[in-house]
Amino acid sequence: MSNETTDLDGPPFVRQVLFNNLASRGYPLVPLKEVDDKLFAQGFTDGGQLGAATPQKLGEWIGADALFYNTLESFDYISVGFYSQRRVKILARLVDAKTGEKLWEAEREDTTRFVATNKKQAQEQFIIQMGVKAVEKMAHTPLKAETHIAAQRLINTIPQ
């Protein structure tokens, strides 16, 4: 997964959620650890580096007929005064590993927003959001609800 955000916890979590969604739909998948090990053997340590190799080479190294590229475009918490927001935005594309042809591409997101109507409500919401963020960080499930919804929306657009 390429990461266009400043969050380092989001990409591994979102990647696993996407993998689980694809697996639950019956797609034959190469296990993530196996993909990582094979790419690491070729010198790749980050999803952002994948553009340096052709889909044909990547497919050969991984042993896959198709490649599911994905980019985490937004992964953020915003709490400012009377407004708070939690947002996840994912871009993905499916590429034929033999020809390099793009088979599908989509972008989906999920955002949760809250607008307080008074100072007391804003203070309470700020405390709640900080608590939720801390718990999600400790559980390694940042922006859990938004991630699951965005991933499901994205996977639902893949043609059968």
C-alpha contacts under 8 A as a table, 3 or more apart, distances in Angstrom:
res1	aa1	res2	aa2	distance
1	M	11	P	6.38
1	M	12	P	7.81
1	M	15	R	6.41
1	M	46	D	7.58
1	M	47	G	4.59
1	M	48	G	7.11
1	M	69	Y	6.73
1	M	70	N	5.13
1	M	71	T	5.43
1	M	72	L	7.02
2	S	11	P	7.61
2	S	46	D	7.17
2	S	47	G	4.40
2	S	48	G	4.55
2	S	70	N	6.34
2	S	71	T	4.51
2	S	72	L	6.21
3	N	6	T	7.85
3	N	11	P	6.46
3	N	47	G	7.40
3	N	48	G	6.91
3	N	71	T	5.75
3	N	72	L	4.98
3	N	73	E	6.67
4	E	71	T	7.08
4	E	72	L	5.92
4	E	73	E	5.09
4	E	74	S	7.13
5	T	8	L	7.96
5	T	72	L	6.83
5	T	73	E	6.11
5	T	74	S	5.85
5	T	75	F	6.31
7	D	10	G	5.85
7	D	11	P	7.76
7	D	75	F	6.79
7	D	76	D	7.65
8	L	11	P	6.52
9	D	12	P	6.35
9	D	13	F	6.77
9	D	137	K	7.90
9	D	140	H	7.15
9	D	142	P	7.04
10	G	13	F	5.33
10	G	14	V	5.92
10	G	72	L	8.00
10	G	75	F	6.75
10	G	142	P	6.30
10	G	143	L	7.99
11	P	14	V	5.17
11	P	15	R	5.84
11	P	72	L	6.57
12	P	15	R	5.12
12	P	16	Q	6.20
13	F	16	Q	5.24
13	F	17	V	6.28
13	F	140	H	7.26
13	F	141	T	6.40
13	F	142	P	7.43
14	V	17	V	5.03
14	V	18	L	6.16
14	V	72	L	7.90
14	V	147	T	6.33
14	V	151	A	7.68
15	R	18	L	5.17
15	R	19	F	6.16
16	Q	19	F	4.97
16	Q	20	N	6.10
17	V	20	N	5.10
17	V	21	N	6.18
17	V	147	T	7.57
17	V	148	H	6.70
17	V	151	A	6.92
18	L	21	N	5.09
18	L	22	L	6.22
18	L	151	A	5.76
18	L	152	Q	7.86
18	L	155	I	7.67
19	F	22	L	5.20
19	F	23	A	6.09
19	F	32	L	7.97
20	N	23	A	5.04
20	N	24	S	6.05
21	N	24	S	5.22
21	N	25	R	6.52
21	N	151	A	7.41
21	N	152	Q	6.82
21	N	155	I	7.06
22	L	25	R	5.27
22	L	26	G	6.75
22	L	27	Y	5.75
22	L	29	L	7.98
22	L	155	I	7.04
23	A	26	G	5.19
23	A	27	Y	5.35
23	A	28	P	6.95
23	A	29	L	6.83
24	S	27	Y	7.52
30	V	34	E	6.71
30	V	35	V	6.55
30	V	62	I	7.80
30	V	64	A	7.40
31	P	34	E	5.31
31	P	35	V	6.36
32	L	35	V	5.00
32	L	36	D	6.08
33	K	36	D	5.03
33	K	37	D	6.03
34	E	37	D	5.09
34	E	38	K	6.13
34	E	62	I	7.93
35	V	38	K	5.26
35	V	39	L	6.12
35	V	62	I	5.96
36	D	39	L	5.17
36	D	40	F	5.90
36	D	45	T	7.88
37	D	40	F	5.06
37	D	41	A	6.20
38	K	41	A	5.17
38	K	42	Q	6.74
38	K	61	W	6.45
38	K	62	I	6.10
39	L	42	Q	5.12
39	L	43	G	6.49
39	L	44	F	5.16
39	L	45	T	7.24
39	L	58	L	8.00
39	L	61	W	7.29
39	L	62	I	7.38
40	F	43	G	4.92
40	F	44	F	4.80
40	F	45	T	5.69
41	A	44	F	7.34
44	F	47	G	7.71
44	F	49	Q	6.40
44	F	50	L	7.36
45	T	49	Q	7.51
46	D	49	Q	5.65
46	D	50	L	7.63
47	G	50	L	5.64
48	G	51	G	6.97
49	Q	52	A	5.80
50	L	53	A	5.83
51	G	54	T	7.07
53	A	57	K	6.26
53	A	58	L	6.52
54	T	57	K	5.26
54	T	58	L	6.30
54	T	100	G	7.40
55	P	58	L	5.01
55	P	59	G	5.88
55	P	67	L	7.30
55	P	95	V	7.30
55	P	96	D	7.41
55	P	97	A	5.01
55	P	98	K	7.30
55	P	99	T	7.76
55	P	100	G	5.38
56	Q	59	G	5.17
56	Q	60	E	6.14
56	Q	97	A	4.91
56	Q	98	K	5.30
56	Q	99	T	6.81
56	Q	100	G	6.41
57	K	60	E	5.04
57	K	61	W	6.15
57	K	97	A	7.94
58	L	61	W	5.16
58	L	62	I	6.02
58	L	97	A	7.31
59	G	62	I	5.22
59	G	63	G	5.45
59	G	64	A	4.81
59	G	65	D	6.21
59	G	66	A	6.90
59	G	67	L	6.96
59	G	97	A	5.01
59	G	98	K	7.25
60	E	63	G	5.15
60	E	64	A	6.81
60	E	97	A	7.86
64	A	67	L	6.91
64	A	97	A	6.88
65	D	96	D	6.34
65	D	97	A	5.13
65	D	98	K	6.60
66	A	94	L	6.71
66	A	95	V	5.52
66	A	96	D	4.57
66	A	97	A	4.74
66	A	98	K	7.72
67	L	94	L	5.62
67	L	95	V	5.15
67	L	96	D	6.51
67	L	97	A	6.13
68	F	92	A	6.91
68	F	93	R	5.83
68	F	94	L	4.66
68	F	95	V	6.59
69	Y	92	A	5.51
69	Y	93	R	5.33
69	Y	94	L	6.36
69	Y	95	V	7.75
70	N	90	I	6.96
70	N	91	L	5.57
70	N	92	A	4.10
70	N	93	R	6.46
71	T	90	I	5.77
71	T	91	L	5.11
71	T	92	A	6.24
72	L	75	F	7.06
72	L	88	V	7.74
72	L	89	K	6.23
72	L	90	I	4.84
72	L	91	L	6.56
73	E	88	V	7.61
73	E	89	K	5.37
73	E	90	I	5.68
73	E	91	L	6.90
74	S	87	R	6.53
74	S	88	V	5.17
74	S	89	K	4.78
74	S	90	I	7.18
75	F	86	R	7.75
75	F	87	R	5.62
75	F	88	V	4.61
75	F	89	K	6.65
75	F	143	L	7.73
76	D	85	Q	7.92
76	D	86	R	5.84
76	D	87	R	5.43
76	D	88	V	6.85
77	Y	84	S	7.44
77	Y	85	Q	5.72
77	Y	86	R	4.62
77	Y	87	R	6.64
78	I	83	Y	7.81
78	I	84	S	5.30
78	I	85	Q	4.99
78	I	86	R	6.48
79	S	82	F	7.82
79	S	83	Y	5.92
79	S	84	S	4.22
79	S	85	Q	6.50
79	S	126	F	6.71
79	S	129	Q	7.92
80	V	83	Y	5.36
80	V	84	S	6.21
81	G	84	S	7.87
81	G	122	A	6.57
82	F	115	V	5.59
82	F	116	A	4.86
82	F	117	T	7.16
82	F	118	N	7.55
82	F	119	K	7.40
82	F	122	A	5.02
83	Y	113	R	7.40
83	Y	114	F	5.81
83	Y	115	V	4.63
83	Y	116	A	6.38
83	Y	122	A	7.55
84	S	113	R	5.74
84	S	114	F	5.24
84	S	115	V	6.58
84	S	125	Q	7.92
84	S	126	F	7.72
85	Q	111	T	6.85
85	Q	112	T	5.57
85	Q	113	R	4.42
85	Q	114	F	6.43
86	R	111	T	5.54
86	R	112	T	5.15
86	R	113	R	6.58
86	R	143	L	6.96
86	R	146	E	7.39
87	R	109	E	7.23
87	R	110	D	5.84
87	R	111	T	4.33
87	R	112	T	6.53
87	R	143	L	7.60
87	R	146	E	6.63
88	V	109	E	5.38
88	V	110	D	5.51
88	V	111	T	6.50
88	V	143	L	7.43
88	V	146	E	6.00
88	V	147	T	5.95
88	V	150	A	6.70
89	K	107	E	7.22
89	K	108	R	5.80
89	K	109	E	4.04
89	K	110	D	6.61
89	K	150	A	6.78
90	I	107	E	5.62
90	I	108	R	5.59
90	I	109	E	6.13
90	I	150	A	7.04
90	I	151	A	7.40
90	I	154	L	7.66
91	L	105	E	7.60
91	L	106	A	5.93
91	L	107	E	4.21
91	L	108	R	6.62
92	A	105	E	5.71
92	A	106	A	5.68
92	A	107	E	6.32
92	A	154	L	7.78
93	R	102	K	7.07
93	R	103	L	7.41
93	R	104	W	5.43
93	R	105	E	4.09
93	R	106	A	6.49
94	L	102	K	6.05
94	L	103	L	5.41
94	L	104	W	5.16
94	L	105	E	6.41
95	V	100	G	5.91
95	V	101	E	5.60
95	V	102	K	4.46
95	V	103	L	5.38
95	V	104	W	7.23
96	D	99	T	5.65
96	D	100	G	5.15
96	D	101	E	5.31
96	D	102	K	6.46
96	D	103	L	6.64
97	A	100	G	5.45
97	A	101	E	7.77
102	K	105	E	7.49
104	W	158	I	6.86
104	W	159	P	7.88
106	A	154	L	6.59
106	A	157	T	7.16
107	E	154	L	6.48
108	R	150	A	5.66
108	R	151	A	7.48
108	R	153	R	6.26
108	R	154	L	5.36
109	E	146	E	7.80
109	E	149	I	7.76
109	E	150	A	4.66
109	E	151	A	7.90
109	E	153	R	7.72
110	D	146	E	5.21
110	D	147	T	7.23
110	D	149	I	6.27
110	D	150	A	5.06
111	T	146	E	6.42
112	T	146	E	7.30
115	V	122	A	7.80
116	A	119	K	7.44
116	A	121	Q	5.52
116	A	122	A	5.03
116	A	125	Q	7.58
117	T	121	Q	6.66
117	T	122	A	7.36
118	N	121	Q	5.42
118	N	122	A	6.25
119	K	122	A	5.02
119	K	123	Q	6.21
120	K	123	Q	5.18
120	K	124	E	6.23
121	Q	124	E	5.09
121	Q	125	Q	6.03
122	A	125	Q	5.12
122	A	126	F	6.09
123	Q	126	F	5.12
123	Q	127	I	6.35
124	E	127	I	5.23
124	E	128	I	6.16
125	Q	128	I	4.99
125	Q	129	Q	6.00
126	F	129	Q	5.20
126	F	130	M	6.19
127	I	130	M	5.22
127	I	131	G	6.17
128	I	131	G	5.13
128	I	132	V	6.13
129	Q	132	V	5.11
129	Q	133	K	6.03
130	M	133	K	5.11
130	M	134	A	6.17
131	G	134	A	5.14
131	G	135	V	6.24
132	V	135	V	5.19
132	V	136	E	6.10
133	K	136	E	5.16
133	K	137	K	6.12
133	K	142	P	7.03
133	K	143	L	7.70
134	A	137	K	5.12
134	A	138	M	6.24
135	V	138	M	5.15
135	V	139	A	6.16
136	E	139	A	5.08
136	E	140	H	5.91
136	E	141	T	4.95
136	E	142	P	4.82
136	E	143	L	7.03
136	E	144	K	7.34
137	K	140	H	4.99
137	K	141	T	6.26
137	K	142	P	5.61
138	M	141	T	7.80
139	A	142	P	7.86
141	T	144	K	5.29
143	L	146	E	5.55
143	L	147	T	5.89
144	K	147	T	5.17
144	K	148	H	6.22
145	A	148	H	5.33
145	A	149	I	6.30
146	E	149	I	5.21
146	E	150	A	6.01
147	T	150	A	5.22
147	T	151	A	5.95
148	H	151	A	5.21
148	H	152	Q	6.07
149	I	152	Q	5.17
149	I	153	R	6.09
150	A	153	R	5.13
150	A	154	L	6.13
151	A	154	L	5.06
151	A	155	I	6.12
152	Q	155	I	5.18
152	Q	156	N	5.97
153	R	156	N	5.22
153	R	157	T	6.83
154	L	157	T	5.59
154	L	158	I	7.46
155	I	158	I	5.60
